[in-house]
């Protein structure tokens, strides 16, 4: 690939995954106080919390499609990783973009086909 070629979607996905990993590593090193080793340091490791999430069937299908798309690009994922990646992306959004994204999930605008059928 020459320097003038646009990056492929696989390259973009790998770059995004690398950036998330870098951020997670940076957060872990900032949170760790200096000089702690041994069993005490293991106890300070970030704890995971079990979370149950209910999704509409249509959104669950979207997750499955996204996982297949990522698999074709060579990126291994699961539902939990996709949800965590989405959360990370939402946290990084500007206020106006975040409000728009949340509004689309909470109260999506009706599809153009539905609105034309109603007006008949």
N, C-alpha and C positions, 0 to 999 in steps of 0.2 A: 504494500500500500504506500503510495507516495504521499508527501506532505500536503498535496492539494486535494486528495480524496477526503470526502466527509467521513467521519467515524461511523462505523456500522452500529446497529442497535446492540449487537453483542458487546462491542467495545464500550458503549455507553453503560450497559448493565454491569460489566466488570468494573468500570471506573466507579459507578455508584456503590457497588458492593465493597470495593476497596476503601472508599471514603467513609462508609458506615463503620467498617472495621477499624479504621484509623481513629475515628471519633470515639468509638467504644474503648479502644485501648488508651487513648488520651484521658478519658474520664476515669478509667480504672487507676491510672498512675497518679492522677491528681487526688483522688479520694484516699489513696493508701498513705498513711503516715510513715515517715522515714524510720528505719531501724527495726521494724517489726518483722519477725521471722518465725518459722516453726508453726506449731498448732494454733497459736493465737492469731497469726496472720490468716490461716485458713478459716477461722471462725469469722473474721472480718470480711471475707469474700462476699460480694453482692448476692443477697438471697433472691431466689426466684419465688414468685408468687403464682399459685394456681389460679387461673381465671377462666370462667365459663362465659362464652360469648354466643349469643343467639343471633343468627342472621336470617334474613328472608331467603327463600330458596333461590331466587334470581341472583342475589349477591354471592351465595355459596357457589353457584355455577360459574360466576365470574372469577372467583378464586381458583376453581379447578381449571378454567381456561387459561388463566394467568400462569399457573404452575406448569401446564403443558407448554405454553409459549416459552417460558424460561428454560424448561428442559430441552427444547429444541435449540436454544441458544447456548446450552451447556452449563446453565446455572442451576444448581440443586437448591430446592426450596421446599418448604412445607407451609401449612396455613399459618402457624404461629410466626414464622419468620416474615411472611408477607404482611401480617398485621403489624408486627413490630417495625418493619420498614415503612409502612404507611404512616404509622405514628411519628416516626422520626422525620419523615417528609413534612407532615402537618406542623410539627413544632417549628420547623425552619421557615414556614411561610410568613409573608407580610400579613398584617392584620386584615387588610381588605381581601386578599386572596384566601385567607383562612375562613373569613366570614362567608365568602362565596362558596367555598368547598363544603362547608357545614350546611349551608342553606340548601345546596343541591342534594345532600343526603337526607336532611330532615323534611324538606318540602320541595321535591323536584318539580321543575316546570313540566306541564303536560306536553306530551309528544305532539308534533305538528299534525300527525294523522288523526289523533284523538280530538284535537280542537276543531279540525275541519269537519269531522263526523258529527260533532255536537252542534255545529252551526247550521247543518242541513235541515 
